[in-house]
Amino acid sequence: MNKFAVKKKYIAKTILMSLAFIFAFILVGCGLALDNKTVRIGVAMPTQTRQRWNQDGAYLEKGLSEHGYDVFLEFGNNEISLQNTQIRTMIKNGCKVIIIGAVDGNALSQVLDEAKEAGVTIIAYDRLIMNTDAVDYYATFDNLSVGMIQGEYIEEKLGLKYGAGPFNLEITAGSLDDNNTIFYFEGAMEVLRPYIRNGQLSVKSGQTGIKDCAISHWKEKIAEERMANILATYYADDKIDVILCPNDSTAIGAQGALLAAGYNKDGKKMPIITGQDADRKSVRAILRDEQTMSIFKDTRNLAAQVVKMVDAIVAGKEPETNDIGNYDNGVKVVPTFMMRPVFVDKTNYKEILIDSGYYKESEFLFDEANK
């Protein structure tokens, strides 16, 4: 072989090696690890019956897939045994990380012990998983501030700081199997409890404890039945001025009872009603003056942050957290990434929900399909 042929072969080999290097660099630069397709990530969401959890599952699946992961997404149908089975299947199928929005945060200890033994990293997603050292990280919104924002909204709208009152208040709490229920409730009651004590807010039912006010699995029908009973028993000849509801499904339930009792017609105004999640149904209710506000938690951002956490874990690095002291699950303090929510009402929904691209304005044009 002459010198020219040797040199040509060398140059060709060099070019091929350089192209391979450049191609790899481009892939990494685009956020795609070359071997991510071999990394399976489990996503276990609690239910598909709520708009919010459908969206969370979709955002996580999309974000993880775009980063090159093999995503195993399941919904637990609000059934503890089903979610346990789904997580166990994820472990057996080699998921390196499992992201869990728990059906019941107190019912996963055994299956997560199995996950820990298999070397799986667990990220609790917006619901803290309790009583296990097998949960590694938690990603959530500032759930105490959710309740505080609701309480402060009521405080401002009623003029409680300026001595206004008395007003009739009824309280709804979330599901007791969700640890967030405590945060929402205590955050709101920290603001409202002083006004209950001094008589500016009167709870005619006497139901002011979290167990008295809890709604199992956040179910709309249970919230409606409870509120209908309160109305019939305590408000036959009086009106409710405000209802503290922790989320949109309980708020919609309360609205059903109020509308059936004749509110929002013949001059009988709906009370102030709080909510959380800014579901389409509740935003439409806000625009019809049937609900007053909802807490908006932009789960696009939460899902994106969790994808970053997964990237760090897969790369053998410590994921970013910003709260290392406030979320104790009964066994350990779980390192947490926490985001701040905001409220939406009739005055700002367009700016926060429409202009940000979260919803399209056409979704809130009123016709029979959008009620």
Buried (B, 14 or more C-beta within 10 A) or exposed (E): EEEEEEEEEEEEEEEEEEEEEEEEEEBEEEEBBEEBEEBBBBBBBBBEBBBBBBBBBBBBBBBBBEBBBBBBBBBBEBBBEBBBBBBBBBBEEBBBBBBBBBBBBBBBBEBBEBBBEEEBBBBBBBBBBBBBBBBBBBBBBBBBBBBBBBBBBBBEBBEBEEEEBEBBBBBBBBBBBBBBBBBBBBBBBBBBBEBBEEEBBBBBBEBBEBEEBBBEBBBBEBBBBBBBEBBEEBBEEEBBBBBBBBBBBBBBBBBBBBBEBEBBEEEEEBBBBBBBBBBBBBBBBBBBEBBBBBBBBBBBEBBBBBBBBBBBBBEEEEBEBEBEEBBEBEEBEBBBBBBEBEBBBBEEBBEBBBEEEBBEEEEBEEEEEEE
